[in-house]
């Protein structure tokens, strides 16, 4: 079968491996535990971050920017003498 330009050769797609996000899952569990005693726990944490942003805390400002706009993509490339580098974390699989 011939595929047209721009057409996928696998339109149904093959699902990739599930990415395990242990840190996110741990944070979600911790927030749920806090909210059992304090339903406003997450809002209090957000207020704390915004307070630090208002105080000029650079790491808090960076975190807020990352949460709102997403992290800036960092490219790893080569030059004329060295080819591009591919980094894989096999221990996460």
Secondary structure, 3 states (H helix, E strand, C coil): CCCCCCCCCCCCCCCCCCCCCHHHHHHHHHHHHHHHHCCCHHHHHHHHHHHHHHCCCHHHHHHHHHHHHCCCCCCCCCCCCCCCCCCCCHHHC
